[in-house]
Amino acid sequence: MIKNVIFDCGGVIVTLNRDNCLNAFSKILGFPDFGNYLSDYAQKGFFSQFENGDLKASEFRQIVRQHSTIKELTDEEIDYAIGCFLTDVNPAKVKYLLRLKKNYDLYLLSNINPIAWKRSKKLFKESYGVRMSDVFRKRFLSYRMNMSKPGEDIFKEAVREGGIITEETLFIDDGQANIETARKLGFKVLLFDVQKDMESQVQPVLDADAMECEQGVKENPHD
């Protein structure tokens, strides 16, 4: 029976706009080739190192400056350009998460950097007036843990730290590689379609699980 639900952040909770971010890096930061490092699912090069916690924010910003055609870039300009990747949080998602929280333990497991995490928390609170920490029991973040999806280590550490049983846990992500790792480790999984609303995708999985468990009890009343 599913008791826990683990959500990815970018794409699943927070809406992403890659083109918006690339446009900001090109026009504001003078870094038109940032698309070589930015993906909706898994980052590359120094941006991947940033999300993995191998680079501090100050070190990341310095690398951006080295790539830039503009001589003077402020921290605020760089942070703004990163923030353009994350556009909003649909209030309907937060309302649904609050309903889920009544019956399930909710978690986040995300490849994310500190600049994007700050932006995500802001968007989440602005959406419906509650904080990430009000909804998710624990937030497992790649830059804090020095490990990233789709590697197995970050999943195993989340299981250990959260006291989570994989067979009792639904993992939701919009990246196929991440889903495959979770499935291999024994999680129930849902590949999230960012073009569809959250409840219509998640609730049928939870309802089917509850019905299966109820049917099992009826068939084995003395177990």
N, C-alpha and C positions, 0 to 999 in steps of 0.2 A: 504493500500500500504506500502511495506517495505521501510523505510527510514534509518534505522540503522541496523548494523550488529555487534553483539558481539561475539568475539572469545575467546575460552579458549586458554591458552598459551602452556603448556606442552602436547605434543601429537598432537595438532592441528597446532600450529605454529612451535614449537621446537620439533625435533625428540628426543624421549626418548629411553634409553637403560638401563633397570633395571639390567640385568645381569652384564653389564659393571660396574655399580655403586657398586653392591654387591661384585664383584671381588676386586674392589679397597678398599672397607671397610675391606674385609677379609685379603688381602695380604699387604696392606699399613698401615692400621690402627689397625690390630689385633682385628677386631670386626666381626667375622663370622656370628653372629646372627642378623645382621642389617636387614636382609630380613623380620624379624618379624614386622618391623616398616615401611617398604617401599613398596608402591603399585603404580601402574600406575595411579590409580584413586583417592584414598583417603588414606592418611597416618594414622599411628596408634601411640599411646603412646606419648612419648616425641617429636617425629618427627611431629606428628599432632599439638602438642602445639606450636612447632616452626613455623609451617606454619600459625597457627592461631594468631601469634603475642604474645602469652603468654610467650614465652621464647625469650630472646635476643640472638644474635649470640654467644656472649661470654658464655652464660649459656648453650646453645646447645653444644658448643664445649667441655665444661667441662664435660657434661654428657657422650659424646662420649669417652673422656679420662677415665672416670670411668669404662666404659664397655671394654676398650681396654686391651689387654695383653701386649702392648708395653708401657714402662714407660714414654718415652718422645715423645709427638706428637706436631708438630707445628700447628699453625692456618692454615698455607698454605697447609699442608698435608691434613687436614680435609676438607678445602674448595675445594681442588683438587678432593677428593673422592666424594663430593657432586656434583661437576661439571661433573663428569663422567656419571651422570644420563642424562645429556643434551648433545647430541652429535653434532647437526648441525641444520641449517635452510636452507631448499631448496630454492635457489634463485628464482625458478619459483613461489614459494608462495609469495615472496615479490613483484615480478613483477605484479602478479595478484592483490595483495592487493592495490598496487599503482593505478591500473586501477579502482578497486572498489571505491577507495577514491574519485574519480571524481564525483560519483553519490550517494554515501552513506556515512553517518557518521560511522566510524569504532571505536570499543572499544575493550578492553581486560577485561576479568573477570576471574581471575585465583587464584587457591589455590597455593601459592608459598611462599618461604622463601627468606630472603634478599640475601643469598649466591647464590641461584639458579637464582634469578632475575638479579643479576649482571652478571652472566654467560649468561643468555638468551639475555640480551641487547648486550653483546659483540658478540655473535654468529649472532644475527640479523644484526648488522652493518657490520660485516665481510662478510655476505652473499651477500649484494647488495649495500653497501655503504650508506644506510639510517638508521636513528635511529628509535627506537620504537615510540618516540614522534613525528616523522615526519609523521607517518602513522596512529597511533591511537589517537583519540581525547582525550580520558581519559583512564587511566589504573587503573582498580579496582583490588587491590591486597589484598589477605587475611591477610597477616602479617601486613599490614598497617591499615586494617579496623577492626582487631580483630574479624573476623567472616569468616566462610568458607562455601563453597558449600558442600553438597547439601542443607544446611539450607536456609530458605527463606530470612533471614535478609540481607544477602549480596546482593541478587538480588534486594530487596526493596530499599536498600541504594544506589545501582547503579542507579536505576530508579530515585530516588529522586535527587541525586547529578548530574546526567547527564541530567535531564529534559527529560527523555525518556518515550515514550508511548509504552507500551508493545506490543500492537496490531500492531504497526508499526516497530517492531524489530524482526530480526532473530537472535536466539541464537544458537551457534554452539559449541558442546562439544563432547568429545569421551567417556564420562561417562554417563551411562544410568540413574543413580540416579539424576545427575545434570539436564539432559534433562527433566525428569519427574517433577522436581520442577519448571523449567522454563515454561513448558507447563501448569502446574497448575495455574501459575501466569499470564497467558495470552500471553506469547511470542509465536511466530512462532519458530519452533525448527528443528534442523538437527543433528542427531546422526552421528558424523564424523567417518569414517573408516580410521584409520591411515595407512592402506595398500594401499590406493588409493590417487591419487593426489587431490589437493584442488579444482581446477577450475571445474573438472568434477563432483564434488559433489555439490558445492555451486551454480554455475551458472544456472543449470536447475531449482533450487528452485526460484532464483531471476527472471529468465525469465518467469516462470509460473505465478509468482505473478504479474509481469508487464502486461502479456497478460490478466490475469483475470481482472485487473483494467481497461485496455483498453476496454475490452469487456463490462464491466459494464458501462462505459461512453457511448459507442455506444447504449446500450439498454436503457439508461436513459439520453438522451441528454439535457433535460430541468431541471434536478435536480440541 
